[in-house]
Structures are given as C-alpha cells and as structure tokens.
Amino acid sequence: MIAEKQPSSKEGYIPDLLRTEFILGFYRLFKGTTLYNRNNAIIDRLTQECLQTIQNALRSEGRLSLKIIEDGLYFNNIAVQIKADRYSILRAFLQEMKNRWIGELEFTESVGGEDLKDFVYLLSTVEVNNEGNYLYIMKQLGSRGIDSIHVGKLEFYKRGQEAYAVSADFKDPKQFSKETYFNTIQLAKEMVDSVKNQKVLNVRKAKRLMQNTVDILMQDESTLLGLAHIKNYDEYTFNHSVNVAIYSIAIGQRIGIPKHHLTHLGLAALFHDIGKARIPRELLAKVGKLSPEEMALLRAHPLFGAETVMRMKEWGELASRMIEAAFEHHLKYDLSGYPKASWKRKLTLFGKIVAIADFYDTLVRPRLRNRFPYTSEKIIGIMLKRSGKDLDPALVKVFVTMIGVFPLGTLVLLNTNEIGIVIQTPEDSEQIDRPMVKLLYYRDGEYLVGETVDLREVDEVTLDYKRSIVKTLDPNQYHINVAEFLL
C-alpha cells in the first residue's frame, strides 16, 4: 500500500522529467541484459546512465523509492504521470515488474555501478510469475554485501469486485488475446443480426468482452495490435469494427482516459458502423463505381447508426457515447465531412478518436473496392498530411507514436539482404526505428519462418548495429499474408 505520510514540499518539487528519466534509464539497462553480457561496453554505458539518474534523484530527494500500486507508478509516494510520448516504455517497465512480482524498488546513496549491474542481472533472470522473487533477490543481494538496493513484493489489485494477483490471472496472455479477439468478432456478427432482425443484444456479454479487451491492452498491447492486422476479406465488416475498437482503446489509454471509460470508448468504436446494417447488402458488396444515389445512401450510414443506437434502450447512459462515435466518425476535424452538420460545434473526444482508428484500419486492409491496401508507412504519411483538416492533429501524433515508424506487420528488407515482418515495435521512442523482426526465408515455393531478431542488437566488436532496415516492401507483391506470421 502507499505510505500514509503526505509528500513534503521538497518532494513536491521533484520534476516529472526526473521521475520518468530514472524509469527510462533503468528499463533500458534491464532490457540490455537480455541482449548483452555483463562486460559489454553497451552495458557499461547503460549502467552509468542509469546510475546518474539515481544519483540525480538522491541529490534532489535524499531517497529514491519506486512503488507499483494497481496500474500506477509512485515515485517517492508521488504518482508518475504517464504522458503519451512515454506511455509505451513506461507501461512495458510496469509489466516487466508485474511479471516478476516486484512491487517496490529502493536505492540509497551508497549504490555503485557494480551493485546496480548485479541487481539488474538478478532481476532479469528470475522466474516469471514467482511470488517469492523478491525474497530470492534480497537474499542474493545480502550474500553479496549489497545493502544499497531493496526490493518489495507486488501488492494485489482489484478488477471489478474480485481481487487478483497481478499477472497471475493471465496464464497464457497471447491465447487469451486471441480468444477475446475472435469472440468479439462473433459479437460484432450478433450485433448486426440483432439490428436487422430487431432482436435484443446481450449487453452484459458485450461489456464483458470489451472489459477483457481493455485489460489485455493494458497488459500486452502488442498482441492485440498484431491481431488487428488480420486482413480477412470475407469478413471485412466484422474485423473492421473490432480493429477500430482496439485502436481506439489503445489511443484512449495513452492520453489518460480512465479505465472504466476505456470500456465505453471500445463499445462506442465497436458500434461506430452499426448504421451499415440498414444499407442493402448488394450495395455494400458492389465493386464498381457507385451512382450519386447509391453514394448518398452509403453516406447516410452515420445518421442511421445514431438512430439505431437511440432505439436500443438497453444501453442506458452509454448510448450518448455510442451515438457520438456513430454520427461523428466521418464528419472530419474541420466538419467538412458527412453527414453535413447544421452546427459548428467541435467534435467530441470519442468521435475524434474513432475517426482516426476508422481511417487507418479502412486503408490498411483489403475490401471489395480495395483488394490491395496501402502499406502502413504510406497511410501514416497520408494521416500526417491530413492532420488538422480531416483528423485531430494532437491525436494523430499519439497514434503515429503508438503505431511506430514500422508498424506491426510491416514487411521490411534489411541491410543483410534478409526480409522479415515487424512483430514488436520498440517501447523506447528513441529507438522507434529498431523493432523486433521475424525473418522469413523462401523454400519450395513458400515463405517459412526463420529466427526473430532485435534490431537494437549491436556488434560487440564494432559497436555498429548488426541489422538495419533498408526499406519497406509491399507484401502483396510477394504474396505474403502477414497475419499468418503474426498469430
């Protein structure tokens, strides 16, 4: 639990930059232990950088204590504000500590570089999901005469009305992510069927699935974002709705929307295209050019969506949020879109978020009129160009940071003449162009999976990066379905 004492005026002066820089420095050193041995020059540099942030904090405060309480970080009992540009790496650090059941780190002025190395290598090698890790680490530190570092056990937190040990409830996060993703696609089908046949939708089921989605994104963002790259031509409508919900929640949590409201945002995004249930199927499936009358009918789907949600009494107070997303997602940031609005009020936050998620997912996947979608790289360029006119500029920046320079699923050519698929974007914004890549090799007429490489890895002799991305490739030209390699 958080200590009861109130922060002193001196504690209150510690800048946000100092709080985050320590976490960033410690996390970089921690991740470095997975790539390099203890005597590597890069580990020496990361150790000194981390030690400097510790000493800066100790000079300012006289102490350095970092605690994890539920989904928050507390630096000397003051909450660390997670801003959008640092969200990914701070969340990754939080999850690494949760996985090891470490809930508190404390350093004193006598800490040295070798002590810090000992500790970080101990921390990186302990068993995941072992409640006794903190006791093992403290015993090991004591046997080495290191009394300048202290660790504490992770506390419990509540989800709904039940208490959970953090990280222990997801025995297989990736499998749970897949189950939730495909169950939500089934929900999207039921949702459309309910509207067409005037049935009552299972609201409790919808809320439960969206709560699961929020929990997963807070635990393991990369898996669900990877699933969102599934390009299913036959079930475009349902995949699209679920993917827009995933992207919307991911944006929402990065800008600090409370967890309870993230569920509302996800449901609003899931229902954003519900108005298409009133559009004739043959029109939605038409491949050729639409007539002016057909285009007008298709562009009426936001209005149909708002009307549909209005008639669904079971949603209660959540209905207003869902109406906003359904009606506004094509209005555009400058209100030049459709349906034509008779007022000039600003778009709601939910409407602007869903518009960005819808825009990206529409262009990134195949559909009847777009069997060969744009690459993510090109879409991001289009989004930046239309920022301030079609899309909210601040939210576009958050989204681009989240997706990365090379988004999940991007097919890339490396300077080693190898090709591969980006499977994880870096948490550290300073290395955003150095993702994890799953290599592919061609044999007997098909592409097969090779090893997974980390583009942050450096040659220990030359200190140059072992691999770098030369350019992105169009998977359609290579007949590669990237989703097959992401799941």
N, C-alpha and C positions, 0 to 999 in steps of 0.2 A: 504494500500500500504506500501511497505518497505520505511523506512525513508531514506531521501536523503543523510544524513551525512555518510561519509566514516568511517569505523572502525578505531579506533586509534591503535597505535602499541601495546598498552596494551591489547585491545580487541582481537587483532590477536593472542595473546599468549595463550588464553584460550584453553585448550586441548580438543580434541574430546571426551575424556573419561568423562570430567566434563559435557559436553553438554548432552551426552546420559544418564549419570547416573542420572541426575535430572529428565529427562523424564521417565526413567525406574522406579525410586522411586515414582514419582507422579502417574504413571499409576498403579503401584501395590497397592498403597493406595486407589486410585479411585476404582479399582476392588474389593478391600477388603470391601468397603462399601456395596457392593451387597451381601456379604456373612455374615457379622458380624455386630452386633450393636455397637454403639459408644463407649461403655465402655469395649469392649472386649480387652483382653491383646494383641491379634494379631494386632488390630487396633492401640493400643498404640505403639507397636514396629514399625509398618509400618510408623506411623506418625513421630516418632523420626528419622527413617532412611531418610525419605523424607526431613524433616526439616534440617538434616545435609547436604544434597546435596544442599539445598537452601542457607544455610549459607556459604558453601564452595564457591559457585558461587559468592555470595555477597562479600565475603572477597577478591576474585580474581578480581572482576569487579567493585564492588560498586553498581551494579544494576543487575537485572535479568528480562529480557523480552523475552518471547517466542511468536513468531507470526506464524500463518499459512497463507501462500500465495500460492494459487492454490494447488499443491500436495506436497509442500515443507514446512519444518520446519526451522525457523530462530531464533537462539539464540543470543540475543543482535545484531541483524541485520546480523549475520553471518550464512550462510546456514549450517544446520546439515547434515553431510554426513551419509547416511543410509547404513551401511555395511550389508553384507549377514547374519551374525550371529545375528544381532539385527533387521533385516528387519521386521519380523512378529510383534513383540511387538510395534515397533515404528509406523508401519502402523495402528495397532489396536488403538493406542492412537490417531493418526491423525483422524481416522474415528469416534471415540467417540466424539471428539471435534467438528467435522463437523456436526455430528448428532444433536448436541445441539446448533449449530450456534455460537460457541465460537471460535473466531479467534485470541485472544491475552490473555496471562496470564502475570501478572507483580507482583513481590513481592519486598518489601522493607525490610530494616534491622530490623524493629520492629516486624516482623511477629513472632508469637508464635505458640506453638503446638495446643492450643485450637482454635486459629483463623484458623489454617490450617484444623483442623477437621470440624469446622463449614462450611468452604468453600467447602470442598470435598463432604460432605454430601448434601449440597445445589446443587452442580453441578450434582451429581448422581441421583437426584430426579426430576430435571426439565423436562418438556415435550420435547420429541424428535421433531425435525423439527419446533421449535417455534422461529421465528426470534427475539422475544423480550426477550429471555432468559437472555442476558447479562444485560439488564436494570433491570430485576427482581432480578438477583443475586446482582448487585451493590446496589439496594435499600435495600435488606436484609442485606448485609454487613454493610451498613451505619447505619441501625437501631440498629445493634449490636455493633456499635462503632469500627468496624474493617476498618481501613484505610490503612492497610499494604498490601492489596491484591486488584488488579484491573483486570477487565476482559473487553475485547473489542469484538465487533461484527465481525463475519466472513465476509470476503470480497467475491466478486464474482470472478469467473474464467471463462475462455473460453474453449469451446470444439468445435473444428472446427472453424466456423465463427459465432457461436452463443454463447451468454452469458448465464450461468446457475448459479443458486444459489446452492452451494454445498449441496448435499444430498437431495435437494428438488425434483430433477428430477427422482429419483428412489422411487416412492410411495410404491412399493412392490418389493424390491430387489430380493427376492427369486423367485417370479413369473417371473420377467424379466430374471433372470438367466436361469430358465427352458425353457422359450420361445426361448432365444438365443441359448441354447444348442441344442434343438431339431430342430430349424431352420437351424443350422449349419450342423447337421446330414443330413437334406434334401439337403443342398448344396453339401455335400460330394457325395450323390447319383447322383445329377445332374452333378457333376464334372466327375464322372466315365462314365455316359451316354454320356456326350459331347465328351469325348475322343474316346469312342467306335464307336460313330456314326458321328464323325467329325463335331460336332456342335460347335458353338461359346458360350463359357461360359459367364455368366453375371458377369463380373469382378467387376462392381460397387457394386453389391449385396454382392459379396464375401468380398470385402474390408470393406463394412459397417458392416457386421456380425462380422468380425474379430476385427474391432474397438470397437464394443459393448463388445466383449469378453474381450478385454484389459481393458476397462472401468470397467467392472464388477469385474475382478480380482483385480483391484486397490481399489475397494470399498468393496468387500465382497468375499475374496479369498476362504473361507471355503465352500461356497455353490457350486461353480463351481468344486472345487476339490472333493466335495462329489458326484456331478453328474458324475464325471469322473470314479467313482467306479461302475457305472451301468454295469452289466455283461449281455449283450444281445447276446446270442449265435447265433441267426438267422441273426443279422446284425452286426456281429463282425467287418467286414472291415470298415464300416462307423463309428461305435462307436470308433474304434481304432484310426482312423485318427483325429477325433475331440478331443479325450482324449490326444493324443500326442501334439496337438496344445495347449491345456490348460496347460499341464505340462511344455511345452517349454516356454510359455509366463511367467508362474509363476517363472521358473528358471531365465529367462531373466530379469525380473523386480528386482529380488533380487540381481543381480550382477550389476545393474545400467544401463542396456540398455535403451536408451531414448524411450519415449512413442511411437513416430512415428515409430521407428524401431521395437518395440514390435509387431506392426501390421504386419510388413514384416515377422518377425520371425514366427508369428502364421500362416500366409498363407503358408510359406515355410514348416512348420510342417504338415499342413493340406494336402499338396500335396506330402508329402515325399514318399508315397507308390503308387503314380499315375501310376507307371510303371506296377503294377499288373493288370491294365486294359487290358494289352496286353497278359496276361497269360491266357490260356484256363480255363474256369470256372471249368471244371471237374478236372483239376489238382489242383486248389486251394481248391477244395472240397474233394480231395482224403484223405481217412482216413488211409489207410495202408502205408507201407514203400515205399518211392519214389525210383525209379530206378536212376542210375547215370545220365542218360539223362534228366530225369524229375527234378532232383535236380539242374542240371546245368541251365536248363531253368528258374526255380524258382529263382535261384541266379542271374539271369540276370536282374531282375526287377529294381535294382537301375540304371542300364545303360539305360533300356527302359524309366525309369522315366525322366532321364536327357534329352534324345532325345525328349520325348513328350513335355516337357516344352519349349525346343528350338523351336519347331514348333508353339508354341502358342504365336504369335506376340503381342497379346493384353496386355501382362503383362509388356512390356517395360523394364525399368531398374530393376524392381523387379525380372525379370526372372533369373538373375545371382544368387540371393539368393536362389531361389527355386531349381535351378539346384544343388547348393551345398548340400542342405538337401537331395534331392532325390538320388544323387550319393554317398554321404559320410556316410549315416546313418548305413551302415553295414561294413564300412572299418575298424573299430576298431581304438583305440587310437594309437596303435603301427603299424598300417597299415597292420596287418596280416589277415584282413577280406576279404570281397569280395565287388565288383569285384576287381581282382588283379590290383593294380596300378603300372604303369611303372615308377613312380617318387617317391621320398621320402619326398615330402613337407608335412608340418604339416596340419592337418585338420583345416577347418575354424571353427570359433566360433559357427555359426549356425549349422554346421554339427555335432559338438560335443554335443551341447545341444539336438538336435533332437535325436541323438543316445541314450542318457540317457533316454529321455522320451519314446522312442520306446521300449527300453529294458525292462523298468519297466512295461509298460502297456501290453506288449506282455505276460509277465509271470503272471500278476495279474488277468487276465481274462480268461474265458473258450473259447475254439475254437475247431475246428474239431479234432485236434490232442492233445488237452489238455482240456478235459471237466472239469477236476478238477484242477484248477490253484493253484499255490503256494500261501501261505499266504504272506502278505506284509512283515512280520517280516523276513521270510526266504529269500525273494527277496533282501531286504536291505543287508542281510548278504552276499549274492552272489555278489551284486554290490560292496561292500567294498572289498571283496576278489579279484575281477577282476579289481579293481581300479588301474590305471597305466598301465594296459595291454590292456583291452578291452575298458575302459572308462576313460575319463579325471578325474584325482584324485581330483582336486580342485572343479570341477562341481559336482562330486559325493557327496562331503561334503556339498555343498549348497543344493543339492536335499534331502539328508538324513535329514538335519536340517528342511527343508520345510515340508517333509512328517511326521517327528516325529518318536519317538520310537514306538508309537502305532498309525499308520496312520488312517485316516478316514475310517470307515467301518470295522475296526478290531473287531472281536468278542472276548470278554475277560471274564474271570472268576475273581470275586472279592473275597476278604478275608471274606466277609459276606455270601459267597456261592450263591451270585446273579450272573447272567450273563447279559451282555449288549453289546451294539455296540458303539464304539467311534464315536461321531458325531462332535467333535470340538477339535482340538489339541491346547495346550496352546501357547499363544503368547510369554510367558516368557521362554527362553531357560533353565533357572534354574529349572523350574517345567515341563520339557518336558515330564516326565513320569506320569503326572497327568492331563489327558484330561477330557473333558465333556463326560459322558456316558449315553446313553439312555437304561434304564433297560428293560429287557424282562421277561415275565412270561408265563408259559405253562398252557393252559386251553383248554379242549375239543379238543385235538389233534392238536393244533396250538399255535404258539408263538404270544403273544399280547404285545403291547407297554405299559410300565409302566412309572414311573417318570424319569425325567432327573436329574442326579446328577453330581456335580462338585467334582472331586477327590482331589481338593485343600482344600476342606472344612475340618476344624479342630474342634474336640470336645472342647467346651468352658471350660470344667472342666479339662480333662486330657491333653489337648493340643496335642493329637495324631490325626492323620488323621482318619476320620470316615470310609473311604473305601480306599482300595489299590488294585491294580491289582496283582493277583497271577500268572496268565499265560494267554496266548492267546489260543483260540480254533479254530478249523477248522470248518467254517460254513457249509461245505459240509456234515460233519458227523451229523450235527443237522438239515439238510435240511432247512437251513435258507438262504434266498436271502436277503443279507444285503441292497441292493439298495432299497427294498421296505420300509425300515425303515429310509433311509436317505432322501427320497424325501418328 
